[in-house]
């Protein structure tokens, strides 16, 4: 069984002095929300074996703040340039390349990709995965290459302003 946590990066700053989208930092709310979501994961005893994240500043910072809360060293957060995408199919390609030795993985990334994926795996429509929104998907697949909606269900969808808002059928 495989567990995948998809975490949209926390709220970012729209400062005009940041040269590119890739370099946008978190704002104060984002720096507050990321540890909160890490604490919720810890409270549920939902600790991934490894964290991958988009190479963007906002996703990397979110991943490190969550890692600190759940006991994963910042240097063990793996930045991946392929994670800096807004396309759900590209995210699925990345997921299907994960190492099968790790059966519980978190990926920190971006919308609209995560909202599209939420709707592929959710029993009910998800209008939007907000900043710092967390999806837990559980798959009957034995390998990441076989990870797909037909063998995977959304176990929960959580975000800072609401507690557990969508629960799967199990």
VOGU-3710 file (C-alpha; in Angstrom, 3 decimals, decimal comma):
1> xxxxxxxxxx> 0,000/0,000/0,000  1,243/3,485/-0,901  0,540/6,763/0,917  0,880/10,085/-0,852  0,518/13,462/0,812  0,025/16,377/-1,562  0,583/19,717/0,141  0,048/22,949/-1,711  2,631/25,540/-0,703  1,631/28,002/2,020
11> xxxxxxxxxx> 0,494/31,571/1,312  3,152/33,484/-0,575  4,071/37,122/-0,846  3,363/39,165/-3,939  6,112/41,706/-3,289  6,948/43,642/-6,411  10,715/43,443/-5,764  10,845/39,657/-6,283  12,264/39,103/-9,783  10,431/35,862/-10,725
21> xxxxxxxxxx> 7,488/33,701/-9,684  9,974/30,974/-8,751  11,556/33,231/-6,119  8,395/34,374/-4,315  8,754/33,849/-0,532  6,073/33,013/2,017  4,216/35,824/3,712  3,509/35,919/7,467  0,331/33,856/7,147  2,212/31,221/5,165
31> xxxxxxxxxx> 4,938/31,035/7,823  2,207/30,489/10,413  0,090/27,984/8,433  2,855/25,577/7,355  3,844/24,581/10,928  0,140/24,290/11,795  -0,382/21,727/9,031  2,747/19,885/10,155  1,316/19,746/13,667  -1,965/18,358/12,327
41> xxxxxxxxxx> -0,023/15,648/10,517  1,840/14,838/13,721  -1,444/14,722/15,677  -2,768/12,162/13,143  0,530/10,233/13,239  0,807/10,839/9,479  4,538/11,082/8,908  5,860/10,462/5,386  9,192/8,713/4,922  10,426/11,463/2,623
51> xxxxxxxxxx> 9,403/14,926/1,446  9,849/16,083/-2,137  9,087/19,642/-3,112  9,015/22,015/-6,005  12,240/23,967/-6,377  10,372/27,263/-5,843  11,204/29,283/-2,735  7,621/29,188/-1,434  7,296/25,399/-1,804  10,756/24,708/-0,365
61> xxxxxxxxxx> 10,101/26,931/2,646  6,714/25,277/3,214  8,296/21,826/3,036  11,038/22,728/5,521  8,567/24,280/7,999  6,360/21,165/7,860  9,415/18,883/8,087  10,534/20,662/11,247  7,148/19,971/12,867  7,053/16,275/11,971
71> xxxxxxxxxx> 10,661/15,469/12,827  12,247/15,328/9,385  15,549/17,187/9,030  15,520/20,162/6,651  18,433/18,664/4,724  16,288/15,576/4,044  13,719/17,640/2,121  14,405/16,882/-1,544  13,942/19,766/-3,961  12,961/18,654/-7,419
81> xxxxxxxxxx> 12,810/20,998/-10,426  10,115/18,746/-11,975  7,897/19,653/-9,020  7,773/23,273/-10,163  4,797/22,705/-12,420  1,175/23,748/-12,506  0,133/20,784/-14,678  -1,518/17,739/-13,057  -0,241/15,280/-15,681  3,338/16,409/-15,055
91> xxxxxxxxxx> 2,807/15,915/-11,315  1,481/12,385/-11,956  4,543/11,626/-14,084  6,755/12,748/-11,205  4,808/10,637/-8,680  5,102/7,581/-10,900  8,894/7,969/-10,851  9,158/7,810/-7,045  11,400/5,139/-5,545  9,328/2,085/-4,572
101> xxxxxxxxxx> 11,458/1,646/-1,431  9,580/4,632/0,050  5,889/3,824/0,457  4,894/7,055/2,214  5,836/10,276/0,426  4,880/13,935/0,637  5,028/16,223/-2,390  4,826/19,986/-1,861  3,755/21,839/-4,980  1,341/24,119/-6,768
111> xxxxxxxxxx> -2,130/24,808/-8,090  -3,937/24,355/-10,359  -2,242/20,928/-10,558  -3,181/19,898/-7,022  -6,832/20,890/-7,424  -7,049/18,933/-10,681  -5,509/15,901/-8,951  -7,851/16,282/-5,970  -10,782/16,011/-8,348  -9,336/12,927/-10,038
121> xxxxxxxxxx> -9,074/11,117/-6,691  -11,931/12,624/-4,631  -15,398/11,129/-4,152  -16,803/14,687/-4,241  -15,876/17,802/-6,192  -13,092/19,977/-4,807  -13,487/23,578/-5,958  -9,996/24,586/-4,879  -7,091/23,290/-2,822  -6,220/26,446/-0,884
131> xxxxxxxxxx> -2,733/27,441/0,139  -1,336/24,906/2,603  -4,148/22,495/1,669  -3,236/18,877/2,395  -4,537/15,793/0,612  -3,817/12,269/1,827  -4,174/9,611/-0,865  -3,902/5,894/-0,174  -3,291/3,457/-3,018  -3,587/-0,305/-3,288
141> xxxxxxxxxx> -0,786/-0,198/-5,852  2,483/-1,830/-4,890  4,614/0,406/-7,106  4,486/4,114/-7,785  4,371/3,427/-11,518  0,913/1,912/-10,923  -0,445/4,856/-8,907  -3,749/5,938/-10,523  -7,327/6,932/-9,623  -8,637/3,405/-10,184
151> xxxxxxxxxx> -6,594/1,986/-7,294  -6,289/5,059/-5,076  -8,670/6,959/-2,819  -8,621/10,290/-1,083  -8,508/9,593/2,639  -8,756/13,228/3,719  -8,470/16,839/2,610  -7,505/19,412/5,221  -6,407/23,032/5,206  -5,612/25,707/7,800
161> xxxxxxxxxx> -9,012/27,423/7,955  -11,031/24,201/8,261  -10,524/20,889/9,937  -11,102/17,641/8,048  -13,456/18,684/5,241  -13,608/15,674/2,932  -13,244/12,108/4,060  -13,046/9,154/1,690  -15,287/6,120/1,795  -13,099/4,148/4,218
//
